[in-house]
Amino acid sequence: MNAPAHIDFDNRTDPTPRDLQIVVRDERFNRGTTPRRWWAGEPFGTAWHNALSATFPRGEAFFIEAVKAHREGAPAKLEAEIRAFVKQEINHTREHIAFNRLAEDHGYDIKAIDKRVEELLALTKGRPAIANLAVTMALEHYTAMMAHEFLANPQHFETSDAEVRDMWRWHAVEEIEHKGVAYDTWNHATKGWSAWRRWRVRSLVMVLVTGRFFKNRWIDAMMLLEQDGITGWKARWGLFKYLTVTPGVVRRIFPAWLAYFKPGFHPWDHDDRELIGLYEGEFTDALMPAE
């Protein structure tokens, strides 16, 4: 099947802002005690974010390797952004390990989640490196969408434990900042592909990633809710309502998810760096040079 000749799919050459700076913020959180239900006693937000966090240590290590595998020959600007991306993700991994340990200390068993992630990642062994980059690019879009939502709408964390809130906001700031790195690495790695092939592959991968992402996170959150004594319709309705109604993160990110399928899409089509500025002053003492 030939691509329609009149559609410009992915031919933009330099969509990432030239003045973008990816800054490594070496912050540490959650080394003390935090309430078991850190979402002001609300179990559904707690379960959802605990489930997300449980996937991050292995998931972000996967992202790092997927991007690094394609840095050879990258332009100097992209090469520097990849180095900064790696440093940021290493810090994120460290802080989510600490957060996950705290969740376990408060009685949540998240080992099954970590094991499921390990098994899924084992399936990627021997797969073409470009396939892992395509998956990373799709999941990085998820983290960027949720990061934007968390920072743009303070209601998501307004009743949560203060230190947990600070960790998620710190993480969100850096996810926005490096949201184009995996995508630009993909464009570099597939520069010999047609724009139609790039669009087709990234769109198909996003559909597959979306199905697995929500299926597995739903299972994980349900397991954690069961540990809180919440099961059956009450657990299902409560989590569904949390995700789609109030505060409704899934409902609210849907337009940004849909935009991923637009011919010519790039993560920096929406420059939301003003959200970083809202919180930058809080992190001044922890700034490190990206180089």
C-alpha positions in Angstrom: 0.0 0.0 0.0 1.4 3.4 -1.0 1.2 6.4 1.3 -1.0 9.3 0.0 1.3 11.7 -1.8 -0.1 14.9 -0.4 0.4 14.1 3.3 3.7 15.3 5.0 4.2 12.6 7.6 7.5 13.1 9.6 9.7 15.4 7.5 10.4 18.1 10.1 14.1 18.5 10.6 14.6 20.4 13.9 11.4 20.7 15.9 13.0 20.7 19.4 13.6 24.2 20.7 17.1 25.3 20.0 17.3 27.0 23.4 16.1 24.0 25.3 18.3 23.1 28.3 18.0 19.7 30.0 19.1 20.2 33.6 19.9 17.5 36.0 18.3 18.1 39.4 19.9 15.8 41.9 17.1 15.7 44.4 16.3 13.1 47.1 12.9 12.3 48.6 11.1 9.8 50.8 13.9 8.8 53.1 11.7 9.2 56.1 8.2 8.1 56.9 5.1 8.7 54.8 1.5 7.8 55.5 0.4 4.3 54.2 -2.2 5.9 52.0 -0.1 8.9 51.1 -3.0 10.4 49.0 -4.7 11.9 52.1 -6.1 8.5 53.0 -7.5 8.1 49.5 -6.7 4.5 48.3 -7.2 4.8 44.5 -4.7 7.6 43.8 -2.3 5.8 46.1 -2.7 2.4 44.3 -2.4 4.0 40.8 0.8 5.9 41.6 2.3 3.0 43.6 1.7 0.8 40.6 3.3 3.3 38.3 6.3 3.8 40.5 6.8 0.0 40.8 7.5 -0.1 37.1 10.0 2.8 36.9 13.3 1.3 38.1 13.4 -1.4 35.4 11.4 0.6 32.9 13.7 3.6 33.0 16.8 1.4 32.7 15.2 0.0 29.6 14.7 3.6 28.2 18.3 4.5 28.9 19.6 1.5 27.0 17.2 1.9 24.1 18.2 5.5 23.5 21.9 5.0 24.1 21.9 2.2 21.5 21.3 4.8 18.8 23.5 7.7 19.8 26.3 6.9 17.4 26.6 9.6 14.7 24.0 11.8 16.4 24.4 15.6 15.9 26.3 17.3 18.8 23.1 18.9 20.2 21.2 15.6 20.3 24.2 13.8 21.7 24.4 16.2 24.6 20.6 15.9 25.2 21.0 12.1 25.3 23.7 12.4 28.0 21.5 14.7 30.0 18.5 12.3 29.5 20.5 9.4 30.8 21.6 11.3 33.9 18.0 12.4 34.7 16.7 8.9 34.2 19.3 7.5 36.5 18.2 9.9 39.3 14.6 9.0 38.6 15.4 5.3 39.0 17.1 6.0 42.3 14.3 8.0 43.8 11.6 5.5 42.7 13.6 2.7 44.3 13.5 4.7 47.5 9.8 5.4 47.1 9.0 1.7 46.3 11.0 0.7 49.4 8.9 3.1 51.5 5.7 1.6 50.0 6.9 -1.9 51.0 7.8 -0.7 54.5 4.1 0.4 54.8 2.9 -3.0 54.0 2.4 -3.0 50.2 3.8 -6.0 48.4 4.9 -4.7 45.0 7.3 -7.6 44.1 4.8 -9.1 41.8 4.7 -5.9 39.8 8.4 -5.8 39.5 8.5 -9.4 38.5 5.9 -8.8 35.7 8.0 -5.9 34.4 11.1 -8.1 34.5 9.4 -10.8 32.5 8.0 -8.4 29.9 11.5 -6.8 29.4 13.0 -10.3 29.0 10.9 -10.7 25.9 12.8 -7.7 24.3 16.1 -9.6 24.4 17.2 -10.3 20.9 14.6 -8.0 19.4 15.9 -5.3 17.0 17.2 -2.3 18.8 15.0 0.0 16.8 11.9 -1.8 18.1 12.9 -1.1 21.7 13.5 2.6 20.8 10.0 2.8 19.3 8.5 1.4 22.5 10.6 3.8 24.5 9.4 6.7 22.4 5.7 5.8 22.9 6.2 5.4 26.7 8.1 8.6 27.0 5.1 10.3 25.4 3.0 8.8 28.2 5.3 10.1 30.9 5.3 13.5 29.2 1.5 13.6 29.0 1.0 12.7 32.6 3.8 15.1 33.7 2.1 18.0 31.9 -1.2 17.1 33.6 0.3 16.7 37.0 2.0 20.1 36.8 -0.8 22.0 35.0 -3.5 20.8 37.4 -2.4 21.0 41.0 -5.6 19.2 42.1 -3.8 15.9 41.3 -1.5 16.3 44.3 -3.2 18.9 46.5 -4.2 16.4 49.2 -1.2 14.1 49.0 1.7 13.8 51.4 4.0 16.9 50.8 7.2 15.0 50.2 5.6 12.5 47.9 4.0 15.4 46.0 7.5 17.1 45.6 9.0 13.9 44.2 6.3 13.5 41.5 6.5 17.2 40.6 10.3 17.0 40.4 10.0 13.9 38.2 7.3 15.6 36.0 9.5 18.7 35.4 12.3 16.6 34.0 10.0 14.4 31.9 8.7 17.5 30.2 12.2 18.8 29.7 13.5 15.7 28.0 10.2 14.7 26.3 11.7 15.1 22.8 14.9 13.1 23.3 13.7 9.6 22.5 11.7 11.0 19.5 14.6 12.9 18.1 16.8 9.8 18.6 14.2 7.9 16.7 14.3 10.4 13.8 18.1 10.2 13.8 18.1 6.3 13.8 15.4 6.1 11.1 16.7 8.9 8.9 17.0 6.4 6.0 13.3 5.5 6.3 10.5 7.1 4.4 8.3 9.5 6.4 5.4 7.1 5.7 7.2 4.1 7.2 8.2 6.2 10.3 4.6 7.3 10.9 3.2 3.8 10.3 5.6 2.1 12.7 5.3 4.7 15.5 1.6 4.7 15.3 1.2 0.9 15.4 3.7 0.7 18.3 1.7 3.3 20.2 -1.5 1.3 19.8 0.2 -1.8 21.1 1.9 0.0 24.0 -1.3 1.6 25.0 -3.1 -1.7 25.3 -0.4 -3.2 27.4 0.1 -0.1 29.5 -3.4 0.2 30.7 -4.0 -3.6 31.0 -1.0 -4.1 33.2 -1.3 -0.9 35.3 -5.0 -1.8 36.0 -4.0 -5.3 37.1 -1.3 -3.8 39.3 -3.5 -1.2 40.9 -6.2 -3.8 41.6 -3.7 -6.0 43.3 -2.6 -3.1 45.5 -6.2 -2.2 46.3 -6.9 -5.7 47.4 -4.0 -5.4 49.8 -6.0 -2.4 51.2 -9.1 -4.6 51.6 -10.9 -3.1 48.6 -12.1 -5.6 46.0 -14.8 -6.3 43.5 -17.0 -3.6 42.0 -15.9 -1.1 44.6 -12.3 -1.4 43.5 -13.1 -1.4 39.8 -15.5 1.6 40.0 -13.3 3.6 42.4 -10.2 3.2 40.2 -12.2 3.9 37.0 -13.7 7.0 38.5 -10.3 8.2 39.7 -8.8 7.8 36.3 -11.6 9.1 34.1 -13.8 11.4 36.3 -12.0 13.1 39.2 -9.3 14.0 38.8 -9.5 12.1 35.6 -5.9 11.9 34.4 -6.7 9.4 31.6 -9.6 11.5 30.3 -7.5 14.7 30.4 -4.5 13.3 28.5 -6.6 11.8 25.7 -6.2 14.8 23.3 -2.4 14.7 23.7 -2.4 10.9 23.2 -4.5 11.3 20.0 -2.0 14.0 18.7 0.7 11.3 18.6 -1.0 9.9 15.5 -1.0 13.2 13.6 1.3 13.2 10.5 4.3 15.4 11.3 3.8 15.2 15.1 6.6 16.0 17.4 6.5 16.2 21.3 7.5 19.8 21.2 4.5 20.8 19.0 3.3 22.0 22.4 6.0 24.0 24.2 5.0 23.7 27.8 8.2 24.8 29.4 6.3 27.4 31.4 5.3 24.6 33.7 9.0 24.0 34.4 9.4 27.6 35.3 6.5 27.4 37.9 8.6 25.0 40.0 12.2 25.8 39.0 12.9 28.0 42.1 12.2 25.0 44.3 15.0 23.0 42.9 17.7 25.7 42.5 20.1 24.2 45.1 20.1 20.8 43.4 20.9 21.9 39.9 23.8 20.2 38.1 25.3 20.8 34.7 24.1 18.5 32.0 27.6 17.9 30.7 
